[in-house]
Amino acid sequence: MRNKATTVTCPICNATASYSVNNPHRPFCSERCQLIDLGEWFNEERRIVGGKLAEDGQADTEDAASPGPDIIN
């Protein structure tokens, strides 16, 4: 049985990328796209939405029952 590499669409440029150990940038097609994505997170253009923090820095218990974080793009 052959190991067939899975192909995915690069989330930055929409090019086809190999999702295998041979692609160190997976799921991106290149280091360039990987760094663009990292920069978007760093510049807070992307974020994971969570519950509001109380004044003491702890998460509110009301939001703890939410189904999970949402990624905002």
Secondary structure, 3 states (H helix, E strand, C coil): CCCCCEEEECCCCCCEEEECCCCCCCCCCCHHHHHHHHHHHHCCCCEEECCCECCCCCECCHHHHCCCCEEEC
